[in-house]
Amino acid sequence: MLFVSGCSSLLKTPTNGFVKNGMPLYSIPEYLEPERKIVLEEALKFIGTPYCNGGNTPFCSDCSGFVLQVYRKIGIKTPRTAHDQFLTYASEDVIPEPGDLIFFRYAERGKIAHVGIYAGEDYIIHASEKKVVILTTLDYMRKHIVGYGRM
């Protein structure tokens, strides 16, 4: 199964790892507690799901709808919008671990504009507004991070 993320192609392997040109890019960390592994396993199942504003289905999703669906699979009910998820879960005390939420603001002042699931090792799984649900590094988004949240 081939997934496209931006200009680079990632191949999903049966062990929930991602490889590019035969080199491992990402795999779920083995040291995680079971609940965090389940969150990441569920999130990775959405890779390739088309983006649509207001979407919260396995067929079309926006960023907060994606988070809502992933956590619903493990029995956690979340607010619908990225901003409300931030207000509910963000904490200054969170040192991010895989499976935590990561929040972004693009305007200096304003509501939280984006949310994703931190995958560890500088990776995030999120519904990209211009693409699909993707696994990507935080490189181009790092300057917009405003906090992390833990369920």
C-alpha positions in Angstrom: 0.0 0.0 0.0 1.6 3.3 -1.0 0.8 6.6 0.7 1.9 10.0 -0.6 2.8 12.8 1.7 3.8 16.0 0.0 6.6 15.2 -2.4 7.9 12.1 -0.7 6.4 8.6 -0.9 6.1 6.5 2.2 5.4 2.8 2.2 3.4 1.5 5.2 4.8 -1.8 6.4 2.9 -4.5 8.2 4.6 -3.6 11.5 3.0 -0.1 11.4 6.3 1.4 10.4 6.9 3.7 7.5 9.8 3.4 5.1 11.2 5.6 2.3 13.6 4.1 -0.2 14.0 1.0 2.1 15.0 3.1 5.1 12.8 3.2 8.2 11.2 6.6 8.8 8.8 6.0 11.6 7.5 3.1 13.7 5.5 3.1 16.9 7.9 3.2 19.8 8.0 -0.2 21.6 8.4 1.4 25.1 4.9 3.0 25.1 2.1 1.8 27.3 -0.7 0.0 25.6 -3.2 2.9 25.4 -0.7 5.1 23.6 0.2 2.4 21.2 -3.5 2.0 20.4 -3.9 5.7 19.8 -1.0 5.7 17.3 -2.3 2.5 15.6 -5.7 4.0 15.2 -4.3 7.3 14.0 -2.1 5.6 11.4 -5.2 3.8 10.0 -6.5 7.2 8.8 -3.4 8.0 6.7 -4.6 8.9 3.2 -8.1 10.0 4.4 -9.1 13.1 2.4 -9.4 16.4 4.1 -12.7 18.3 4.2 -13.6 21.2 6.4 -16.0 20.1 9.1 -15.5 16.4 8.3 -15.4 13.8 11.0 -15.8 10.5 9.2 -13.4 7.8 8.1 -14.1 9.0 4.5 -13.4 12.7 5.0 -12.0 14.6 8.0 -10.6 17.9 9.2 -7.9 18.1 11.9 -10.2 18.1 15.0 -12.6 15.6 13.4 -9.6 13.3 12.9 -8.6 13.6 16.6 -12.2 13.1 17.7 -12.4 9.8 15.7 -9.1 8.4 16.9 -9.8 9.0 20.6 -13.4 7.8 20.2 -12.0 4.4 19.1 -10.5 4.1 22.6 -13.5 5.4 24.4 -12.5 9.0 25.0 -15.0 11.7 24.0 -13.4 14.9 22.9 -14.8 18.4 22.0 -15.4 19.0 18.2 -13.1 21.9 17.4 -9.3 22.3 17.7 -9.8 25.4 19.9 -12.2 23.5 22.3 -9.8 20.6 22.4 -7.1 23.0 23.4 -9.2 24.6 26.1 -10.1 21.1 27.5 -6.8 19.3 27.3 -3.8 21.7 26.9 -1.5 22.0 29.9 1.8 23.8 30.5 3.0 20.8 32.4 2.9 18.4 29.5 6.2 17.2 28.1 4.9 15.6 24.9 4.8 11.9 24.6 3.6 9.9 21.6 -0.2 9.9 21.5 -0.5 13.4 23.0 -2.2 16.2 21.2 -0.2 19.0 19.7 -1.8 22.4 19.1 -1.0 25.2 16.6 -1.9 28.8 16.1 -1.1 30.5 12.8 -2.1 34.1 13.7 -0.3 35.8 16.6 -3.6 36.2 18.5 -6.6 34.1 17.8 -8.1 30.8 18.2 -6.2 27.5 17.9 -6.2 26.8 14.2 -4.9 23.2 14.1 -4.5 20.0 16.1 -2.7 16.7 15.5 -1.4 13.7 17.3 2.2 13.8 18.4 3.8 10.5 17.2 7.2 11.0 18.8 10.6 11.3 17.2 9.6 14.7 15.8 6.6 13.3 13.9 3.0 14.3 13.8 -0.1 12.6 12.4 -2.7 15.2 11.3 -5.3 16.1 8.7 -3.5 18.5 6.5 -5.8 21.2 5.2 -4.3 21.0 1.7 -3.9 17.3 1.5 -5.1 14.3 3.4 -4.3 12.7 6.8 -0.6 12.4 6.8 2.4 11.5 8.9 5.0 14.2 8.7 7.8 15.8 10.6 7.2 19.0 12.6 9.8 20.9 10.6 7.6 23.4 8.8 5.0 23.7 11.6 7.3 24.0 14.7 7.1 27.8 14.9 3.3 27.6 15.2 3.2 25.2 18.2 1.4 26.7 21.1 1.0 23.7 23.4 0.4 20.0 24.0 -2.5 18.2 25.6 -2.9 14.9 27.3 -6.1 12.9 27.6 
